[in-house]
Amino acid sequence: MPSPILGSVAIFPIRTYPDPVLRLPAAVVGDFGPDLRRLVDDMVETMYAAPGVGLAAPQIGVSLRVFVFDAGAGPMHVINPQLEETSGEYEYEEGCLSVPEHYWPIVRPAYARVRAVDLDGREVVYEGEELTGRVLQHESDHLDGMLLLSRLGRRERKQALRDLRLEAMERGGA
């Protein structure tokens, strides 16, 4: 569906658990042409429409190491990120657009720094604490084929998976 504001930007459906694309490690971006720019624009529009604070390319079915986020300073894009450093500890009720309407207390490092490249292939560094740090880690997990369900303790994860299966059966999806 084209955006009424930006015209050529598309909003994509977000893939949800248990879609297999969410479990696959994403491929490194090698082509920095107009298709990548269009993908980033579409992802930003999709993230805002969801609404969310971050979105990884696999969440819209594109298995590339790209994510976008807005933790309050405007939209940012991250291509081929490497999580370089984390420190501290921060527990927060974390949710995910790919596991809609579910939130769990997840403990992650409070600070994170990611080294990546921009749309022109130039090196960039993003870092932050609390929400920004969490978003950088959460979206990096998506690029490695990992959902926040993997961050739950064994008992919580079993219960969450049971609940998700039950919801799918109620919707007629299983």
C-alpha positions, 0 to 999 in steps of 0.5 A, spaced: 500 500 500 503 506 497 504 511 503 499 517 502 505 522 504 511 519 501 507 516 494 512 511 492 514 508 499 510 501 501 508 499 507 509 491 508 506 486 512 510 484 518 512 476 519 510 473 525 512 467 529 512 462 527 514 464 520 521 461 518 524 467 515 525 469 522 529 464 524 534 464 519 541 468 519 540 474 514 545 475 508 550 481 508 548 487 504 553 487 498 549 492 493 548 499 495 544 501 490 537 504 489 533 498 491 537 498 498 535 505 499 527 503 497 528 498 502 530 502 508 525 507 506 519 502 506 522 499 512 521 506 516 514 507 513 512 500 515 516 501 522 512 507 524 505 504 521 506 498 525 507 502 530 514 500 533 521 503 535 525 498 530 524 493 524 529 488 521 529 486 514 527 479 516 521 481 519 518 483 512 521 477 509 527 480 506 533 476 509 538 482 509 542 485 514 538 491 515 534 494 520 531 501 522 530 504 528 527 510 532 528 511 539 526 518 539 532 522 535 528 520 528 529 514 524 536 511 523 538 505 518 543 500 520 546 496 515 551 490 516 551 491 523 556 488 528 555 488 535 561 491 538 560 492 546 555 491 551 555 493 558 551 493 565 544 490 566 537 493 564 530 489 565 525 491 561 518 489 559 520 487 551 515 486 546 516 485 538 512 486 532 513 479 530 510 476 536 504 482 537 501 483 543 506 480 548 511 482 552 516 479 557 521 482 562 527 481 559 534 482 562 539 485 557 545 489 557 544 496 559 549 499 554 550 497 546 555 499 541 554 497 534 558 498 528 555 498 521 555 502 514 550 507 512 546 507 505 553 509 501 557 504 505 560 509 509 562 506 516 557 509 522 557 507 529 550 507 533 550 507 541 546 508 547 543 506 553 537 503 556 532 503 550 537 505 544 541 500 547 535 495 547 533 496 540 540 495 537 541 488 541 533 486 539 534 488 532 541 485 531 538 479 534 533 478 528 539 479 523 542 473 527 535 469 526 533 470 533 527 472 536 526 475 543 523 468 545 530 465 545 531 470 551 526 467 556 528 463 561 526 455 560 519 455 563 517 462 561 519 460 554 515 453 554 509 457 557 510 463 551 510 457 546 504 454 548 500 460 549 502 462 541 500 455 539 493 456 542 492 463 539 494 460 532 489 454 533 484 459 535 485 463 529 485 457 525 492 458 523 494 451 526 
